[in-house]
Amino acid sequence: MARDLTPIPPLSMAATRRSNLSRIVDTLKEHYGRVAPPPAKNAFSLVLWEKVAYLADDATRLAAFRALEARVGLTPRDILAADPELLREIAALGGKVGIVERAQRMRDAAELVLGEFDGSLDRELTRPLREAKRSLQKIYGIGEPGAEKILLLTRSHQVLPLDSNGARAMCRIGYGAEHKSYTTMYRSVADAARSELVADYAWLIDAHMLLRHHGQELCKTSQPRCESCPLTDQCAHYAISRRSPAKRPPAPRRPPTR
């Protein structure tokens, strides 16, 4: 992935004033309640959280992660010391796609952290934002959104990471623009939202988790459940769909003339 070298301005404390995005997050929190973040507590365990499952729901991912924690451990040395067959067995708990590859990717990540970062991925997070992201993105499969997620959940940098669900929801309510390139869309949404972000880790984590959950539950890619959405009064996608002839109910049939 090409690296964007445009400087990222830090969050302004002025952004702590109530904004439209703050109101959206409050509305989602009222609708869903609090959505808990992953149980992983440090950078490497968050990498494992991503790799232990694929195309899996949160409950399946959690079960696989807990099995890895109990049967292997969550440090790079634990992963490299584990029997590869055991890693494959645990990876199978996280979904049937790419089991062998995911088990190997956990080992690859452990080798990289031990070999390049002297065993401490957390130390890399203390670097300036761009350098920290660059270090995380050396791990196979960790792109910009994944790197920012790790930086936020470890409370290392104040950013708002968005997975595809959260980015889609943000586009539909007027932040950024949809694009066939996910990277382009992601940066478009991030740029549009940046001035409204609150410089507070708890708020940013809530926003990340709630927007992701909203995209999973209601603001789906196809057939979004707009009738249940608490944000329709400010959703451009909903307004357009209501105006579209394709979305209007069919006109009543007239009785045939005789």
N, C-alpha and C positions, 0 to 999 in steps of 0.2 A: 504493500500500500504506500502510495506517495505521501510523504510527510508534509503537512501544512506548517509553514514557518511563520504564519501571521501571529504576532504576539497576542496572548490571551490576557485581557485586563483582569485584575483581581476583582472579586465581588466588592462592591461599595457598601459600606454600612448604611448608606442612604437607602439601599434596597430593602432594608428591614421595614420600611413603611408599607402599609397594606396596599397591595397591588391587585390587578385583575387575576394574576396567577395565584396569589395568596387566597383569594376568594374561591377560585376553582379547587385548590387543595382542601380548603375548609369544607366545601360542598361534598367532595369525594370522601373525606373523613367522616362526615356526618352520615353519608349514605352507606359506606362499607365498614365503618369502624377502623381501628388501627390494623394495618397489615404488617405483620412482623417481618423483619429482615432475615436473611439467612443466619443460621447459628454459627457459621464459621467466624472466627475472631481475628485472624491475621491474614496477611497477604497470601501466603502459600496455601493455607486451608481454603481460602476463597477460590484459588485456582483449581484445587481439587473439587470443590463444590461444583464448578462449571464442567469439569471433565468426567466426573463419576457418572453422569447421566446425560442422555441426549434425547430430544423430542419426548421428554417425560414431564408429567405434571409435578407440582411442587411436593406432593406427598410421596411420590415414587422417588424423586431426587433426594428428599430427606431420609428415606429409608436406606438408600444406597450409601449416602454420606455417613449415616450413623453406623452402618456396618463397616465401612472403611475405618472410621474412628475407633471402633471397638476391636476389630480383628487385625488391623495393620498399624494404625497411628496416622498422624497428620503432618509429620515433619518430612523433609526430603530424605533423611536417612532411613526413616521408617519405610518409605515407599521403595527405596532401592534395596532394602533388606528383605522385602516381602517376596514370597514365591510368586512368580509371574502368573501361574495358574490361579492363585488366590485373587490376584488383582483382576483377572478376567472374570472370575466367578462373581466378584463384587460389582464389576462393571455391568454384568448381565442383569443385576438387580435394578440398574438405572435405565433399562431399555434394551431392546433387541437389535438396535442399529449400531454398527461400528464397535462392537464389544472389544475385539482384539486391538483395534486402533486406539480406543480410549484408554485401555490399560497401558498400552505402550506410551501414549502421550503423557500419562501421569509419571511414568519413569523418565521420559525425556525432560519434563519440567523439573523433576527433582535433580537430574544430572546437571541441568543448566544452572539452577540456583546454587548447587554446591560448587560447580566448576567456575562460574563467572561471577557470582555474587557472594562467594565465601560462606555459603550456607544461610545467608540472611536476606530474604527478599524484602523484609520490612525496612531494612536500612535504606534500600533504594527509594522508598516512599518519602523519605525526608528530603530528597533532592527537590529543586524547583520543578514546577508542574510538568513542563515539557520533557525534562530529563527523566522524571519518574515514569511518565507515560511511555517514553522510549524504552526504558528498562523492562517494563511489564510486557510490552509488545514484542519483545524478543522471544517470549514463550509462544509456542505454536498455538494458533487459535484465539489468542487474546488480541482483539482489535482495539480501536479507540474507545468504543462504548464499554467494552469489558474492562479496559484499563481504568477508565474513569469510575466505573462501579467499584472496583477494588479500592481506589483512592478515596472514594466517599465513605464506603462502609468501614474502612479502617480509620476514618476521621483524620486522614492525612492531608487532603486538599478539598476545598469547598467547591464542588462542581455538581451539576445535575446530569447524571448519566441516564440514558433512555434506551431501553431495549426496543425491538421493533413494535411491540404493543404500545409502549408509552409514546414513542415517536409518532405513531399513527394517530393516537388520540390527540396529541398536541397539534398535529397538522390540521385535524378536523375542527378543532376549536379556534384555529386562526393563527397558530404559531408556525412560521416557516412554510415550506411548500413541499408537497409530495414529489418524488422524483424516482425514476427507475433505478438510480444508483442510491443504495441505502446510505453510503458515506455522505453523498451530497445532501440528502434529505436530513440526515442526522445533524450535520453542521448548520444547515438552514434553520432547523428548529432551535438548536443551541444558541445561535446568534440572535434569533428573535426573542428568546426567553431571558437572555442573560441580564438585561437591565432590571428584570422583575424578580430575580432570585434573592432569597433572604439569606444573609450571611450567618447561617446557624446550621450546624450539622444535623440536629434533630429534625428541623424543618425540611432540609434537603433530602434526608433519608425517607421521611414520610412522603414527600412529593414523588420521589423515585418509585417507591413501593406502590403507592396509590395509583399513579398513572399507569404503571405496568399492569396492575390488577384490573383497572378499568378497561384497558385494551383487551385483556383476556376474557373478561366476563361480559361486557356489554358492547364496547366499541370494536367489534370484531372486523376482520378484513372484509369478509363478505357477510351479508345479512346481519348488519349491526342491530342490536336490540334497542333501537331508539325509543320505543314506547316505554322503556323502563329507565332511561338515562336521566340523571338529575341535571345534565348540562345542556339540554336542548335549547334553552333560551339564549345561549351564546355560542351555539355550534353552527358554523358556516356550512358544514356538510349536511346537517339536518335541514337547514333552511333551503339549500339548493335542491335537496331530494324532495322537499315538499312542493317546490315550484315545478319540478320536472314532470312533464306529461306522463312519462313512464311510471311514475310513482303515484299518480292520481288514481282514485278508484274509478272503475269504468262507469260511464254514463248509463243511466237506466235505459233499457230498451223501450222503444215506442211500439205500441201494438201495430201490427201490419194493417195497411189501408186496404179496403175492399173495393 
